[in-house]
Amino acid sequence: MTISRDTPKSLLFKHFARVAQAISHAARIEILDLLAQGEKSVDAVARGSRLTLKNASAHLRILREAALVATRRDGTRIYYRLAEPEVHAVLRAVQGLAERRLAEVREIVRDYFAADGQLEPVTMEELQARLAADDVTLLDVRPPDEYAQGHIPGAISVPLSDLPRHLDTLPRDRQVVAYCRGAYCVLAVEAAALLARTGFTVRRLAHGMPDWAARGFPVERQS
């Protein structure tokens, strides 16, 4: 007869490891980052993470088995979302720890997100004050569905792919601030670079929409 040597403590640590194992893959970390913007179908997750539908489904299944994502069904379609706000907090903690401890991460951040010639990113507190003073044009450069599920009040939805067609509609007599999904999202970086090349005074928000909401700042949603 086999006698189990599991104790309550060892069982707890096994379950802790289930959660750690669920996020121990680059694709699943990216999927969690996408779902922090709002719920998405499997198709949308696959497109946003550049995965095949089969691979996206497999990664979502692992995240669901670890209770990190929840689902709802609408007809034949299943939508995924973060199970609770703390999942996003864990994601940001892992990213921040990696930047503090890994030289490789700091090098990428320095060379891409803090390249020479870019202005210091705008903090959330500074942006809130500038929005109250109405002295900034705020651009949400995420996809339209993410803007609809939650955006900073006063932000204009201009997805990065559409930005070149909207340059003539943006005022040039005030600074533009672009924001996207988070501190490591490239959309706002690329938007700021394009705007700077075309003569705008531009900065980007240091964090993203989920971070803004997590700090308790106001959020608007489209009905």
C-alpha positions in Angstrom: 0.0 0.0 0.0 1.3 3.4 -1.0 1.1 6.0 1.8 0.8 9.6 0.8 3.4 11.8 2.4 1.5 15.0 1.4 0.9 17.3 4.3 -1.4 20.4 4.2 1.7 22.6 3.8 3.1 20.5 0.9 -0.3 20.4 -0.8 -0.6 24.2 -0.5 2.8 24.7 -2.2 1.8 22.3 -5.0 -1.2 24.5 -5.7 0.9 27.6 -5.5 3.2 26.0 -8.1 0.2 25.3 -10.4 -0.3 29.1 -10.6 3.4 29.7 -11.2 3.5 27.1 -13.9 0.5 28.5 -15.6 2.3 31.8 -16.2 5.7 30.3 -16.9 5.3 30.8 -20.7 5.8 33.9 -22.7 2.6 33.4 -24.7 0.5 33.1 -21.6 2.0 36.2 -20.0 1.1 38.1 -23.2 -2.4 36.6 -23.2 -2.9 37.8 -19.6 -1.7 41.2 -20.7 -4.3 41.2 -23.5 -7.1 40.1 -21.2 -6.2 42.9 -18.8 -7.7 45.2 -21.4 -11.1 43.4 -21.3 -12.7 40.2 -22.3 -11.8 38.6 -25.7 -12.9 35.7 -27.7 -10.4 33.0 -28.6 -10.1 34.4 -32.1 -9.3 37.9 -30.7 -6.7 36.4 -28.3 -5.1 34.5 -31.2 -4.9 37.6 -33.4 -3.6 39.8 -30.6 -0.9 37.4 -29.5 0.0 36.2 -33.1 -0.8 32.6 -32.2 -2.7 30.0 -34.2 -6.3 29.4 -32.9 -5.2 25.9 -31.7 -2.3 27.3 -29.7 -4.3 30.2 -28.3 -7.0 27.7 -27.1 -4.4 25.4 -25.5 -2.8 28.3 -23.6 -6.2 29.6 -22.5 -7.1 26.1 -21.2 -4.0 26.1 -19.0 -4.8 29.5 -17.6 -8.4 28.5 -17.0 -7.3 25.3 -15.2 -5.2 27.4 -12.9 -8.3 29.6 -12.3 -6.5 32.7 -13.6 -9.1 33.4 -16.3 -12.9 33.1 -16.3 -15.3 32.6 -19.2 -18.8 33.4 -20.4 -20.7 31.9 -23.3 -22.6 34.0 -25.8 -24.3 31.5 -28.2 -21.5 29.4 -29.7 -18.7 31.8 -28.8 -16.8 31.8 -25.5 -15.2 34.9 -24.1 -12.3 35.0 -21.7 -11.4 37.6 -19.0 -9.1 37.8 -16.1 -10.6 36.0 -13.1 -10.0 38.9 -10.7 -8.0 42.2 -10.6 -5.2 40.6 -8.6 -4.2 38.5 -11.7 -3.2 41.8 -13.3 -1.4 42.8 -10.1 0.6 39.6 -10.2 1.4 40.2 -13.9 2.7 43.7 -13.3 4.7 42.4 -10.2 6.4 39.8 -12.4 7.2 42.3 -15.1 8.5 44.9 -12.6 10.7 42.3 -10.8 12.1 41.1 -14.1 13.1 44.7 -15.0 14.7 45.2 -11.6 16.6 41.9 -11.5 17.5 41.1 -15.1 20.0 43.1 -17.0 18.6 41.9 -20.3 15.2 43.4 -19.5 16.7 46.7 -18.4 18.7 46.8 -21.7 15.6 46.3 -23.8 13.6 48.9 -21.9 16.5 51.4 -22.1 17.1 50.9 -25.8 13.5 50.8 -26.9 11.2 52.3 -24.4 13.6 55.0 -23.1 15.5 55.7 -26.3 17.6 58.9 -26.7 15.5 61.8 -27.7 12.2 60.6 -26.1 10.7 62.8 -23.4 10.2 61.4 -20.0 6.9 59.5 -19.9 3.9 61.2 -18.3 2.9 59.8 -14.9 -0.7 59.0 -14.1 -0.8 61.8 -11.6 0.5 64.3 -14.0 -1.9 63.2 -16.7 -4.8 63.5 -14.4 -3.8 67.0 -13.5 -3.3 68.0 -17.1 -6.7 66.5 -18.2 -8.3 68.6 -15.4 -6.6 71.7 -16.8 -7.6 70.7 -20.4 -4.2 71.4 -21.8 -3.4 68.0 -23.5 -4.8 65.9 -26.3 -5.0 62.3 -25.1 -4.9 59.4 -27.6 -5.8 55.8 -26.9 -3.9 53.9 -29.6 -5.2 50.4 -28.7 -7.7 48.5 -30.9 -11.3 49.9 -30.8 -12.8 47.0 -28.9 -10.3 47.6 -26.0 -11.2 51.3 -26.0 -14.9 50.5 -25.8 -14.4 48.2 -22.8 -12.7 50.9 -20.8 -10.7 54.1 -21.5 -9.4 57.2 -19.8 -12.2 59.9 -19.8 -11.4 62.4 -22.6 -9.3 60.1 -24.6 -9.7 59.9 -28.4 -9.7 56.5 -29.9 -7.1 56.4 -32.7 -5.7 52.9 -33.2 -2.0 52.9 -34.2 -2.8 51.5 -37.6 -5.2 54.4 -38.3 -3.0 57.2 -36.9 -1.4 58.3 -40.2 -4.9 59.1 -41.6 -5.8 61.2 -38.5 -2.7 63.4 -38.3 -4.5 66.4 -40.0 -7.3 66.2 -37.5 -5.2 66.6 -34.4 -4.4 70.0 -33.0 -0.8 71.0 -33.2 -1.0 73.8 -30.6 -1.0 71.5 -27.6 0.9 68.5 -26.5 -0.3 65.0 -27.4 -0.1 62.1 -24.9 -0.5 58.6 -26.2 -1.3 55.5 -24.1 -1.9 51.8 -24.7 -1.9 48.6 -22.7 0.9 49.1 -20.2 4.5 50.0 -19.5 5.8 47.4 -21.9 3.3 47.9 -24.7 4.9 49.1 -27.9 1.8 50.8 -29.4 2.2 54.1 -27.6 6.0 54.1 -28.3 5.4 53.7 -32.0 2.6 56.3 -32.0 4.8 58.8 -30.1 7.6 58.2 -32.6 5.3 58.8 -35.6 3.8 62.0 -34.1 7.2 63.4 -33.2 8.5 62.8 -36.8 5.5 64.7 -38.1 6.0 67.8 -36.0 3.9 67.1 -32.9 5.0 67.7 -29.3 4.3 64.4 -27.9 4.8 62.2 -24.8 3.5 58.8 -23.8 1.8 57.6 -20.6 4.2 55.7 -18.4 1.6 53.0 -17.8 -1.5 51.6 -19.5 -5.3 51.6 -19.1 -5.4 48.6 -16.6 -2.9 50.4 -14.4 -4.9 53.6 -14.5 -8.1 51.6 -13.5 -6.2 49.7 -10.8 -5.1 53.1 -9.2 -8.8 54.0 -8.9 -8.7 56.8 -11.5 -12.0 57.3 -13.4 -12.8 55.0 -16.4 -15.3 55.5 -19.2 -17.0 52.6 -21.1 -19.0 52.6 -24.3 -22.5 51.1 -23.9 
